[in-house]
Amino acid sequence: MRLKSLLREPLLHFVAIGAALFLWFQWGGGGSGPGATRIAITSGQIQHLAAGYAKAWQRPPTDAELKGLIDDWVREEIAVREAVSAGLDKDDTIIRRRLRQKFVFLAEDALQAAPPTDQELQAWLSAHADAFRVETRVALRQVFLNREKRGTSAQADARVILKRLNAADPGAASDALGDPTMLPHELELTSARDIDRVFGPGFAQRIEPFAPGTWAGPVSSSYGLHLVLVRERVEGSSPTLAAVRPLVEREVMAERRQRQLDAMYERLLAKYKVVVEPRAPSASTSGAAAGGS
């Protein structure tokens, strides 16, 4: 049982892959270190070069073109080895980041685990329900009254127009009853957030009590007064797991990979002794200290 448990250990898989790559580089011609003088190009590498050319030019390379690709690869290999021998890879931020990226990619491949169960996915969705919740949406019509134009009679005018609207059929034309405005007279099903973007903050909350099918108001905004007909309201809801399963599965797997990487780094850290030297005082700090003495 202990052997089976050990064989399932992700770190062991990572070490095994690393060892296999090391042996391939040492004995398979993939590269022999910065001081080596032997450069071997495998048939697989040649096939890779030819495939890259065919993808770029939509045709296979001629013999002369393939020789040029191989010659260029050899020159690149020579340049890389000489650069490494000269220590040009040391303290290079771009190279360090690229090596770390390749290390993480390799580690993630080794750390692949079984897909999450339905129970795991449902638990994650329940914990992050707000991120997937569908907002309540409202379809409405509105009649606008300009307070600056109507002055103190704006509220009284609104009540008169409201009676006329409710006396008519809800589907009757209403555009001509109010004042001209750049605001839309009608919105299809729209979230509260987008309603507030159109009519101003808090507008959606103020029309929330309005029953569908009846004109109500007036509702005040920074633009003026509004008589509002809520045509339809679709209440918000939380989606089922089946509806958002691919998204949830992706997030769960990403979190799992991150936890596994964190755990792997903690295990690898045990191999190293990390020494953090004291921070050197800055010039301004040194000057202040000298002045104080």
ROKELUM-316078 format. One line per 3 residues: number of its first residue (from 0); their letters; for each residue z, y negated, x negated of N, C-alpha, C, O, CB. Coordinates in steps of 0.2 Angstrom, whole numbers. Atoms other than C-alpha are relative to their C-alpha. Glycine has a CB too. Layout:
N
NUM) A) Z/Y/X/Z/Y/X/Z/Y/X/Z/Y/X/Z/Y/X ~ ...
END
This chain:
293
0) MRL) 0/6/-4/0/0/0/0/-6/-4/-3/-11/-3/6/0/5 ~ 0/6/4/4/-12/-14/-7/-1/-4/-9/-7/-5/5/1/-6 ~ 7/0/3/-13/-8/-22/-5/-3/5/-9/-8/3/-3/7/-3
3) KSL) 4/3/-5/-22/-12/-6/1/-7/1/-3/-11/2/1/4/7 ~ -2/7/-1/-12/-28/-4/-3/-4/-6/-5/-10/-5/7/-1/1 ~ 2/4/6/-17/-33/-22/-7/-1/0/-10/-6/-2/2/4/-6
6) LRE) 7/1/0/-35/-30/-19/-3/-5/5/-8/-7/5/-3/7/2 ~ 2/5/-5/-35/-41/-4/2/-7/-2/1/-12/1/3/1/6 ~ -2/6/3/-28/-55/-15/-5/-5/-2/-9/-3/-6/5/1/-6
9) PLL) 6/4/1/-40/-70/-15/0/-2/-7/-6/-3/-10/0/-6/4 ~ 0/2/7/-35/-75/-33/-3/5/-4/-7/4/-9/7/-2/-2 ~ 3/-5/4/-40/-58/-39/-7/0/1/-11/1/-4/3/7/2
12) HFV) 7/1/-1/-57/-60/-31/-3/-5/-4/-8/-5/-7/-1/-1/7 ~ 3/6/4/-59/-77/-40/0/2/-7/-5/0/-10/5/-6/2 ~ 0/-2/7/-54/-70/-57/-5/5/-1/-9/5/-6/7/3/-1
15) AIG) 5/-5/1/-66/-55/-54/-7/-3/-1/-11/-1/-5/0/5/5 ~ 6/4/0/-80/-67/-50/-1/-3/-7/-6/-4/-10/-1/-4/6 ~ 0/4/6/-76/-78/-65/-1/5/-6/-5/3/-11/7/-3/-1
18) AAL) 1/-5/6/-75/-62/-77/-8/2/0/-11/3/-5/4/5/1 ~ 7/-3/-1/-92/-56/-70/-5/-6/-3/-10/-4/-6/-2/2/7 ~ 4/5/2/-100/-73/-73/0/-1/-8/-5/-2/-11/2/-7/3
21) FLW) -1/1/7/-93/-74/-91/-4/6/-3/-7/4/-8/8/1/-2 ~ 4/-6/3/-100/-56/-95/-8/-2/1/-11/0/-4/2/6/3 ~ 7/2/-1/-117/-62/-88/-2/-5/-5/-8/-4/-8/-1/-2/7
24) FQW) 2/5/4/-117/-77/-98/0/2/-8/-4/0/-12/4/-6/0 ~ 0/-2/7/-112/-68/-114/-5/5/-2/-8/5/-7/7/3/-1 ~ 4/-6/2/-123/-52/-113/-6/0/4/-11/4/3/4/6/1
27) GGG) 6/-1/-4/-136/-56/-100/-5/-6/-1/-10/-6/2/2/-1/8 ~ 5/5/2/-145/-71/-108/1/-6/3/-3/-11/3/-7/3/1 ~ -1/6/-4/-138/-84/-97/2/-6/-4/2/-12/-2/5/1/6
30) GSG) -3/5/5/-131/-94/-112/6/3/-4/10/7/-1/2/-6/4 ~ -5/-3/5/-120/-90/-127/4/-6/-3/7/-4/-8/-4/4/-5 ~ -4/5/2/-111/-106/-129/-3/-5/-4/-9/-4/-6/6/3/-5
33) PGA) 3/6/3/-114/-123/-138/-3/2/-7/-8/-1/-9/4/-5/0 ~ 2/-1/7/-116/-115/-156/-5/5/0/-8/7/-6/6/2/-4 ~ 5/-5/0/-128/-101/-151/-7/-2/-1/-9/-8/1/0/4/7
36) TRI) 7/2/2/-146/-101/-157/-5/4/4/-11/3/4/-1/1/-7 ~ 5/-4/-4/-153/-88/-145/0/-2/7/5/-3/10/3/8/0 ~ 1/2/-7/-160/-94/-129/-5/5/4/-11/7/2/-4/-7/0
39) AIT) 4/-5/-3/-166/-80/-117/-1/-3/7/4/-5/11/5/7/0 ~ 2/2/-6/-175/-84/-101/-2/7/4/-6/10/3/-6/-5/0 ~ 1/-6/-4/-173/-70/-88/-6/-1/5/-8/-6/7/6/2/4
42) SGQ) 6/0/-5/-187/-65/-75/3/-3/6/-1/-6/10/-2/7/1 ~ -3/3/-5/-175/-71/-62/0/-8/0/-2/-11/5/7/2/2 ~ 1/8/2/-175/-89/-70/-7/-2/1/-8/-7/4/3/-1/-6
45) IQH) 8/2/-1/-194/-89/-71/-2/0/7/-5/-4/9/-4/5/-4 ~ 2/0/-7/-195/-84/-53/3/-6/4/0/-9/8/3/7/3 ~ -3/6/-3/-183/-98/-48/-4/-6/-2/-5/-10/3/7/-1/-3
48) LAA) 4/6/2/-193/-111/-58/-7/0/4/-9/-5/7/-2/1/-7 ~ 6/-1/-3/-209/-104/-50/1/-2/8/-3/-5/11/-4/6/0 ~ -2/1/-7/-201/-105/-32/1/-7/1/-1/-10/6/6/4/2
51) GYA) -2/7/-1/-195/-123/-35/-7/-4/0/-8/-9/3/4/-2/-5 ~ 7/3/0/-213/-128/-40/-4/1/6/-7/-4/9/-4/2/-6 ~ 4/-2/-6/-221/-119/-25/3/-4/6/-1/-7/10/1/7/1
54) KAW) -3/4/-6/-208/-128/-13/-2/-7/-1/-3/-11/5/7/1/0 ~ 1/7/1/-212/-145/-21/-8/-2/2/-10/-7/4/2/-2/-6 ~ 7/1/0/-231/-143/-22/-4/4/5/-10/4/6/-3/1/-7
57) QRP) 3/-4/-5/-235/-131/-8/-5/5/-3/-10/7/1/-3/-4/5 ~ 4/-5/3/-243/-119/-20/3/3/-6/7/-1/-9/-8/-3/-2 ~ -3/-3/6/-238/-107/-34/-3/-4/-6/-9/-6/-6/-1/7/0
60) PTD) 3/3/6/-240/-114/-52/-5/4/-3/-5/11/-3/6/-1/-5 ~ 4/-4/4/-254/-109/-63/3/2/-6/9/1/-7/-6/-5/-2 ~ -3/-2/6/-251/-100/-79/2/-6/-5/8/-6/-8/-4/5/-4
63) AEL) -1/5/4/-252/-116/-89/6/-4/3/10/-7/-1/-6/-5/-1 ~ -6/4/-3/-240/-125/-77/6/4/0/12/0/-1/-2/-2/8 ~ -6/-4/1/-228/-111/-77/3/0/-7/9/-1/-8/-1/7/2
66) KGL) -2/1/7/-228/-112/-96/4/-7/-1/8/-7/-5/-6/1/-5 ~ -3/6/1/-224/-130/-95/7/-1/3/11/-4/1/-5/-6/4 ~ -6/0/-3/-210/-127/-83/5/4/-5/11/1/-5/0/4/7
69) IDD) -5/-4/4/-202/-114/-95/1/-4/-6/7/-5/-9/-4/7/-2 ~ -1/4/6/-205/-126/-110/5/-5/1/10/-7/-3/-6/-3/-3 ~ -4/6/-2/-196/-140/-101/7/3/1/12/0/-1/-2/-3/7
72) WVR) -7/-3/-1/-181/-128/-96/3/1/-7/9/0/-8/-1/7/4 ~ -2/-1/7/-180/-123/-115/3/-6/-3/8/-7/-6/-5/3/-4 ~ -2/6/3/-179/-141/-120/6/-2/3/11/-5/0/-6/-6/1
75) EEI) -6/1/-3/-166/-144/-107/6/4/-2/12/1/-3/0/1/8 ~ -5/-4/3/-156/-130/-113/2/-2/-7/8/-2/-9/-2/8/0 ~ -2/3/7/-157/-136/-131/4/-6/0/9/-7/-3/-7/-1/-4
78) AVR) -3/6/0/-152/-153/-126/7/1/3/12/-3/0/-3/-5/5 ~ -6/-1/-2/-137/-147/-116/5/3/-5/10/1/-6/0/5/6 ~ -4/-4/5/-131/-135/-130/2/-5/-6/8/-6/-8/-4/6/-3
81) EAV) -1/5/5/-133/-149/-143/5/-6/2/9/-8/-2/-6/-4/-2 ~ -4/5/-2/-124/-162/-132/7/3/0/12/-1/-1/-2/-2/7 ~ -7/-3/0/-109/-150/-129/2/1/-7/8/0/-8/-1/7/3
84) SAG) -2/-1/7/-109/-146/-148/3/-7/-3/8/-7/-7/-5/3/-4 ~ -2/7/2/-107/-165/-151/5/-3/4/8/-8/2/-6/-4/0 ~ -6/2/-4/-93/-166/-138/-2/-5/5/2/-9/7/5/-3/-5
87) LDK) 1/5/-4/-103/-177/-127/2/1/7/2/-4/11/-8/-1/0 ~ -3/-2/-6/-96/-168/-112/7/-2/1/10/-2/7/-1/7/2 ~ -7/1/0/-79/-173/-116/2/-7/3/-2/-12/2/4/0/-7
90) DDT) -2/6/-3/-70/-187/-106/-6/-3/4/-6/-9/5/2/-5/-5 ~ 5/3/-4/-86/-189/-95/2/1/7/2/7/10/-7/3/-2 ~ -3/0/-7/-80/-193/-77/-5/4/4/-3/8/9/1/-6/3
93) IIR) 5/-3/-4/-97/-187/-69/0/8/-2/0/12/3/-7/-3/-1 ~ 0/-7/2/-97/-170/-79/6/3/3/6/9/5/-1/1/-7 ~ -6/-3/-2/-79/-167/-75/0/1/8/3/6/10/6/-5/-1
96) RRL) 1/-1/-7/-82/-170/-56/-5/5/2/-3/9/7/-2/-7/3 ~ 5/-5/-2/-97/-159/-56/3/7/-2/2/12/2/-6/-1/-4 ~ -4/-6/2/-87/-145/-65/5/2/5/5/8/7/3/0/-7
99) RQK) -5/-1/-6/-73/-147/-52/-4/2/6/-1/7/9/4/-6/1 ~ 4/-2/-6/-86/-146/-38/-2/7/0/-2/11/5/-6/-5/1 ~ 3/-7/1/-94/-130/-45/6/5/1/6/10/3/-4/0/-6
102) FVF) -6/-4/0/-76/-123/-47/2/1/7/4/7/9/5/-3/-5 ~ -3/0/-7/-71/-127/-29/-5/4/4/-3/9/8/0/-7/3 ~ 5/-4/-3/-88/-120/-23/1/8/-1/1/12/4/-7/-2/-1
105) LAE) -1/-7/2/-85/-104/-32/7/3/3/7/9/5/0/1/-8 ~ -6/-2/-3/-67/-103/-27/0/1/8/3/6/10/6/-5/-1 ~ 0/0/-7/-71/-106/-9/-4/7/2/-2/10/7/-4/-6/3
108) DAL) 4/-7/-2/-84/-91/-9/5/6/-1/5/10/3/-6/0/-5 ~ -5/-6/1/-70/-80/-16/5/0/5/8/5/6/3/-1/-7 ~ -5/0/-5/-58/-86/-3/-2/1/7/2/0/11/4/-7/-1
111) QAA) 2/-1/-7/-68/-82/12/4/5/3/6/10/1/-7/2/0 ~ -4/-5/-4/-57/-74/25/-3/2/7/-9/-1/8/7/-3/1 ~ 2/-3/-7/-59/-65/42/-1/-6/4/4/-11/4/4/5/3
114) PPT) 1/6/-5/-65/-77/56/7/-1/4/10/4/5/-6/1/4 ~ -6/1/-4/-51/-85/66/0/4/7/-5/5/10/2/-7/1 ~ 0/-3/-7/-45/-76/82/0/-5/5/1/-11/4/6/5/0
117) DQE) 0/5/-6/-46/-83/99/6/-3/1/7/-9/3/-2/4/6 ~ -6/2/-1/-28/-85/99/1/-6/-5/4/-11/-3/6/5/-1 ~ 0/5/5/-29/-96/83/-4/-6/2/-1/-12/2/-2/2/-7
120) LQA) 4/5/-2/-43/-106/90/3/-4/6/3/-10/6/-7/2/2 ~ -3/3/-5/-34/-109/106/6/-4/-1/7/-10/1/2/5/6 ~ -6/3/2/-18/-114/98/-2/-7/-4/1/-12/-3/4/4/-5
123) WLS) 3/6/3/-28/-127/87/-2/-5/5/-1/-11/4/-5/2/-6 ~ 3/5/-5/-37/-134/102/6/-3/4/5/-9/6/-5/4/5 ~ -5/3/-4/-21/-136/111/4/-5/-4/6/-10/-1/5/5/2
126) AHA) -4/5/5/-13/-145/96/-4/-7/-1/-1/-12/-3/2/3/-6 ~ 4/6/1/-28/-157/95/-4/-1/6/-10/-3/6/-5/2/-6 ~ 3/1/-6/-32/-159/113/-3/-7/1/-9/-7/4/4/2/6
129) DAF) 2/7/-1/-34/-178/113/-7/-1/-3/-11/-5/-1/5/-4/-3 ~ 6/1/4/-48/-176/100/-6/2/4/-12/0/3/0/3/-7 ~ 6/-3/-4/-59/-166/113/0/-2/7/-4/0/11/0/7/-1
132) RVE) -1/1/-7/-53/-173/129/-6/-5/2/-8/-10/-1/7/-4/1 ~ 5/4/-3/-67/-180/140/3/-6/4/7/-4/9/-5/4/5 ~ -3/6/-4/-62/-198/147/-2/0/7/-8/3/9/-2/-6/-4
135) TRV) 2/1/-7/-62/-202/165/-6/-5/0/-6/-10/-4/6/-3/4 ~ 6/4/-1/-79/-210/170/0/-3/7/1/0/12/-6/3/-3 ~ 0/4/-6/-82/-223/183/-7/-3/1/-10/-6/-4/5/-5/1
138) ALR) 6/4/-2/-98/-229/192/1/-5/4/5/-4/9/-6/5/3 ~ -2/6/-4/-97/-246/199/-6/-5/1/-11/-5/-2/6/-3/-3 ~ 4/6/-1/-106/-261/206/5/-6/1/11/-5/3/-4/0/7
141) QVF) -4/6/0/-99/-279/205/-4/-6/2/-10/-7/1/3/-1/-7 ~ 3/7/-2/-102/-296/212/4/-5/-4/11/-5/-3/1/-1/8 ~ -3/4/5/-98/-310/200/1/-7/4/-3/-10/7/-3/-1/-6
144) LNR) -1/7/-2/-90/-327/205/2/-4/-6/7/-3/-9/5/0/6 ~ -1/4/6/-90/-341/192/6/-5/2/5/-9/7/-6/-4/-1 ~ -6/5/-1/-73/-350/192/-1/-7/-2/1/-12/2/6/3/-3
147) EKR) 1/7/2/-79/-365/183/-5/-4/5/-4/-9/7/-4/0/-7 ~ 5/3/-5/-93/-368/196/4/-1/7/3/-6/10/-6/5/1 ~ -3/0/-6/-82/-364/211/7/-4/0/9/-6/6/1/7/3
150) GTS) -6/3/1/-66/-372/205/6/3/4/7/9/4/-1/-7/2 ~ -6/-2/-4/-51/-371/217/-2/5/5/3/8/8/4/-6/2 ~ 2/-4/-5/-61/-363/230/-2/8/-2/-4/11/3/-6/-3/4
153) AQA) 2/-7/2/-65/-347/220/3/6/3/0/10/5/0/0/-8 ~ -3/-6/-3/-52/-336/227/-1/0/7/-2/6/10/8/-1/-1 ~ 1/0/-7/-55/-341/245/-7/2/1/-9/6/5/1/-7/3
156) DAR) 7/-2/0/-74/-339/242/0/8/-1/-4/12/2/-4/-3/-5 ~ 0/-8/1/-70/-321/235/2/4/6/-1/9/7/4/1/-6 ~ -3/-4/-5/-60/-316/250/-6/0/6/-6/5/9/6/-3/3
159) VIL) 6/0/-5/-75/-322/262/-5/5/-2/-7/9/3/-2/-7/0 ~ 6/-4/2/-88/-313/252/2/8/0/-2/12/2/-2/-1/-7 ~ -2/-7/0/-77/-297/251/0/2/7/-2/8/9/8/0/-2
162) KRL) 1/-2/-7/-76/-297/270/-7/2/2/-8/7/6/3/-5/5 ~ 7/-1/-1/-95/-298/271/-2/7/-3/-6/10/0/-4/-6/-2 ~ 2/-6/3/-97/-284/259/3/6/3/-1/11/4/3/0/-7
165) NAA) -3/-6/-4/-85/-272/268/-3/1/7/-2/6/10/8/-1/0 ~ 3/-1/-7/-93/-276/285/-7/3/-1/-9/6/4/0/-7/3 ~ 7/-2/1/-110/-271/278/1/8/-3/6/10/-5/-4/-4/-5
168) DPG) 1/-7/3/-116/-253/272/2/-1/-7/-1/-5/-11/-7/3/1 ~ -1/0/7/-109/-249/255/-6/0/-5/-6/-3/-10/5/5/-2 ~ 6/-1/4/-127/-246/249/-4/-7/0/-9/-7/-3/-4/5/2
171) AAS) 4/6/-1/-133/-263/255/0/-5/-6/4/-5/-11/3/-5/6 ~ 1/5/6/-140/-276/242/6/-5/0/8/-8/5/-7/-3/0 ~ -5/5/1/-126/-287/235/-1/-5/-5/3/-10/-6/7/4/-1
174) DAL) 1/4/6/-134/-296/220/0/-7/2/2/-11/-2/-6/2/-3 ~ 1/7/-2/-137/-312/230/6/-3/2/6/-9/3/-6/-1/5 ~ -6/2/-3/-120/-314/236/5/-4/-5/9/-8/-3/4/5/3
177) GDP) -4/3/5/-112/-320/220/-3/-5/-4/-8/-8/-2/3/5/-5 ~ 3/5/4/-116/-332/206/-4/4/-6/-2/10/-8/6/-4/-3 ~ 4/-3/5/-129/-329/192/5/2/-6/9/-2/-8/-5/-4/-2
180) TML) -4/-2/5/-122/-319/177/-4/4/-5/-9/8/-2/7/3/2 ~ 3/-4/5/-128/-310/161/3/7/1/1/12/-2/0/-2/-7 ~ -3/-6/-1/-116/-296/166/-4/5/4/-7/2/9/8/-1/2
183) PHE) 4/-5/-5/-123/-280/174/3/0/7/9/0/8/0/7/-3 ~ -3/-1/-7/-122/-279/193/2/7/1/6/8/6/-6/-2/5 ~ -1/-7/-1/-121/-260/191/1/4/-6/-3/2/-11/-5/3/5
186) LEL) -1/-5/6/-114/-247/179/-1/7/3/3/9/8/6/-1/-4 ~ 0/-8/-2/-118/-228/180/7/2/-3/11/-2/-6/-6/4/-3 ~ -6/-3/3/-104/-216/175/2/-3/-7/-2/-1/-11/0/7/1
189) TSA) -2/3/6/-95/-225/161/7/1/-2/11/0/3/-2/-8/0 ~ -7/-1/2/-79/-222/151/4/-7/1/1/-12/1/1/3/-7 ~ -5/6/0/-64/-235/152/-1/-4/-6/-2/-10/-5/7/2/1
192) RDI) 1/3/7/-67/-239/134/-6/-5/1/-6/-10/-1/0/4/-6 ~ 6/3/-1/-85/-244/138/0/-6/5/-3/-11/5/-6/4/1 ~ -1/5/-5/-81/-253/154/4/-7/-3/2/-12/-2/4/2/6
195) DRV) -3/6/3/-69/-264/144/-4/-4/-5/-3/-10/-6/7/2/-3 ~ 4/4/5/-82/-268/131/-5/-4/4/-7/-10/1/-4/5/-4 ~ 5/4/-4/-93/-275/145/4/-6/4/2/-11/3/-3/4/6
198) FGP) -4/5/-4/-80/-284/156/6/-3/-3/9/-8/0/1/3/7 ~ -6/3/3/-66/-287/144/6/5/0/6/9/4/2/-7/3 ~ -5/-5/0/-50/-278/139/4/0/7/6/-5/10/5/-2/-6
201) GFA) -4/-1/-6/-40/-271/154/-3/0/6/0/2/11/5/-6/0 ~ 4/0/-6/-54/-272/166/1/7/4/2/8/10/-7/-2/-1 ~ 1/-7/-2/-55/-253/168/7/2/3/7/5/8/-1/5/-5
204) QRI) -6/-1/-3/-36/-252/171/1/-3/7/5/-1/11/6/-2/-5 ~ -1/3/-6/-36/-265/184/-4/3/6/-2/2/12/-2/-8/-1 ~ 3/-3/-6/-49/-256/195/1/7/1/-1/10/5/-8/-1/-2
207) EPF) -2/-7/0/-41/-239/192/3/2/7/1/7/10/5/2/-5 ~ -2/-2/-6/-32/-240/209/-5/0/6/-4/2/11/6/-4/2 ~ 5/1/-5/-48/-244/219/-3/7/2/-5/11/-2/-6/-4/-3
210) APG) 3/-6/-3/-54/-230/231/-7/0/0/-10/-6/1/3/1/7 ~ 7/0/0/-72/-225/229/-3/-2/7/0/1/12/-3/7/-3 ~ 4/1/-7/-84/-231/243/2/-7/3/0/-8/9/1/5/4
213) TWA) -3/6/-3/-74/-248/247/0/-5/-5/2/-5/-11/7/1/3 ~ 0/6/4/-77/-265/240/8/-3/-1/11/-2/4/-4/-6/2 ~ -7/2/1/-60/-272/232/0/-6/-5/-5/-7/-8/4/6/-2
216) GPV) -1/6/5/-54/-287/222/3/-6/4/6/-5/9/-7/-1/-3 ~ 4/1/7/-56/-300/216/4/3/-6/11/2/-6/-1/-7/0 ~ -2/-1/6/-53/-294/199/-1/-5/-5/-7/-7/-6/-2/7/-3
219) SSS) 1/6/4/-50/-307/186/-2/3/-7/1/8/-10/6/-4/-1 ~ 2/-1/7/-58/-307/168/-1/-6/-3/0/-12/0/-7/5/0 ~ 1/6/3/-61/-319/155/-7/-4/2/-8/-9/0/-1/1/-8
222) YGL) 6/3/-3/-78/-322/163/0/-4/6/-3/-9/8/-6/5/0 ~ -1/3/-6/-72/-326/180/3/5/5/7/9/3/-7/-2/3 ~ -3/-5/-5/-69/-316/196/-5/5/2/-11/4/2/2/-4/7
225) HLV) 5/-6/-1/-77/-299/201/3/3/7/9/5/7/0/5/-6 ~ -1/-4/-6/-78/-290/218/-3/7/-2/-9/7/-5/-3/-3/6 ~ 3/-6/3/-80/-272/213/0/6/6/5/7/10/5/2/-5
228) LVR) 1/-6/-4/-86/-256/222/0/6/-5/-5/6/-8/-7/-1/5 ~ 0/-6/4/-81/-240/214/-5/5/4/-3/7/9/7/3/-2 ~ 5/-4/-3/-96/-229/218/2/7/-1/2/12/4/-7/-1/-2
231) ERV) -1/-7/1/-90/-213/210/6/0/-6/5/-4/-11/-6/4/-2 ~ -5/-1/5/-75/-208/199/0/8/-2/2/12/2/7/-2/2 ~ -1/-7/2/-75/-192/188/6/0/-5/6/-3/-10/-7/2/-4
234) EGS) -6/0/4/-58/-188/181/-1/3/-6/-5/8/-7/6/4/4 ~ 1/-3/7/-56/-184/163/3/7/0/7/9/4/4/-4/-5 ~ -2/-7/0/-53/-166/158/0/2/-8/-3/-1/-12/-4/4/4
237) SPT) 0/-3/7/-49/-156/142/-5/6/1/-5/10/5/7/3/-2 ~ 5/-5/0/-63/-144/138/3/7/-1/8/7/-4/-6/-1/-5 ~ -3/-7/1/-61/-125/138/-2/2/-8/-7/-2/-10/-3/5/5
240) LAA) 2/-2/7/-62/-116/121/-7/2/0/-11/1/-5/4/6/-2 ~ 7/-2/0/-79/-109/126/-5/-6/-1/-10/-5/-4/-2/4/6 ~ 4/6/0/-86/-126/128/-1/-3/-7/-6/-6/-9/2/-5/5
243) VRP) 0/3/7/-81/-132/110/1/5/-5/3/3/-11/5/-6/0 ~ -2/-5/5/-79/-116/101/-3/-1/-7/1/-1/-12/-2/7/2 ~ 3/1/7/-91/-120/86/3/-5/-3/5/-5/-9/-8/-1/1
246) LVE) -3/5/3/-83/-136/83/7/2/-2/10/0/-8/1/-6/4 ~ -7/-2/1/-65/-129/84/0/5/-6/4/5/-10/3/3/6 ~ 0/-5/5/-70/-114/73/-1/-3/-7/2/-2/-12/-5/5/1
249) REV) 1/4/6/-77/-126/60/6/-3/-3/8/-3/-9/-6/-5/1 ~ -6/3/2/-61/-136/59/5/4/-2/9/3/-7/2/-5/6 ~ -5/-5/2/-50/-121/59/-1/3/-7/3/3/-11/1/5/5
252) MAE) 2/-2/7/-60/-114/44/1/-5/-5/3/-3/-11/-7/3/1 ~ 0/5/5/-60/-130/35/8/-1/-2/9/-1/-8/-2/-7/2 ~ -7/0/2/-41/-131/36/3/6/-3/7/5/-8/4/-1/7
255) RRQ) -2/-6/4/-39/-113/31/-2/0/-7/2/1/-12/-2/6/4 ~ 3/1/7/-50/-116/16/4/-4/-4/6/-3/-10/-7/-2/0 ~ -4/5/4/-40/-131/11/7/3/-2/10/2/-7/1/-7/4
258) RQL) -7/-3/2/-23/-122/12/-1/5/-5/3/6/-10/3/3/7 ~ 1/-5/5/-30/-107/2/-1/-3/-7/1/-1/-12/-6/4/2 ~ 2/3/6/-37/-119/-11/7/-3/-3/8/-3/-9/-5/-6/1
261) DAM) -6/3/2/-20/-128/-12/5/5/-3/8/4/-8/4/-4/6 ~ -4/-5/3/-11/-112/-14/-3/3/-7/1/5/-11/0/6/5 ~ 3/-2/6/-23/-106/-27/2/-5/-6/3/-2/-12/-8/1/0
264) YER) -2/5/5/-20/-122/-37/7/0/-2/9/0/-8/-2/-7/2 ~ -7/0/2/-2/-120/-36/2/7/-4/6/6/-9/5/1/6 ~ -1/-6/4/-3/-102/-43/-3/-1/-7/0/1/-12/-4/6/3
267) LLA) 3/1/6/-15/-108/-57/4/-5/-4/4/-5/-10/-7/-3/1 ~ -4/5/3/-3/-122/-61/5/3/-4/7/0/-9/3/-5/5 ~ -6/-3/4/10/-110/-67/-2/2/-7/2/3/-11/2/7/4
270) KYK) 3/-2/7/-2/-106/-82/1/-6/-5/1/-5/-11/-7/2/1 ~ 1/6/4/-1/-124/-88/7/-3/-1/11/-3/4/-5/-4/3 ~ -5/5/1/12/-136/-95/-2/-7/1/-6/-9/-4/4/2/-6
273) VVV) 2/7/-1/9/-153/-88/5/-5/-3/11/-5/-1/-1/-1/7 ~ -5/5/4/16/-167/-99/-3/-7/2/-9/-9/1/0/1/-7 ~ 3/7/-1/14/-185/-92/4/-5/-4/10/-6/-3/2/-1/8
276) EPR) -3/5/5/17/-198/-105/2/-6/4/-1/-8/9/-4/-1/-6 ~ -2/7/-3/27/-214/-101/-6/-5/0/-10/-5/-5/6/-3/-4 ~ 6/5/-1/15/-228/-95/1/-5/-5/7/-8/-6/0/-3/7
279) APS) -1/5/5/12/-240/-109/1/-7/3/-3/-8/8/-7/0/-5 ~ -1/7/-3/18/-258/-105/-7/-4/-1/-10/-4/-6/6/-4/-3 ~ 6/4/0/4/-270/-101/1/-6/-4/7/-8/-6/-2/-2/7
282) AST) -1/6/4/1/-286/-111/4/-5/3/8/-8/-1/-7/-3/-2 ~ -4/5/-3/9/-297/-98/7/2/0/11/-2/-1/-3/-1/7 ~ -7/-3/1/24/-286/-98/3/-1/-6/9/-3/-7/1/7/3
285) SGA) -3/1/7/26/-286/-117/1/-7/-1/6/-9/-5/-6/3/-4 ~ -1/7/1/24/-305/-117/6/-3/3/10/-7/0/-6/-4/2 ~ -6/3/-4/37/-308/-104/6/3/-4/11/-1/-4/0/3/7
288) AAG) -6/-3/4/49/-296/-114/1/-4/-6/7/-5/-8/-1/7/-1 ~ -1/3/6/46/-305/-130/3/-7/1/7/-10/-2/-7/-1/-4 ~ -2/6/-2/48/-322/-121/8/0/2/12/-5/0/-4/-3/5
291) GS) -7/-1/-2/65/-316/-114/5/1/-5/10/-2/-5/1/5/5 ~ -5/-1/5/72/-311/-130/0/-6/-5/4/-6/-10/-3/6/-5
END
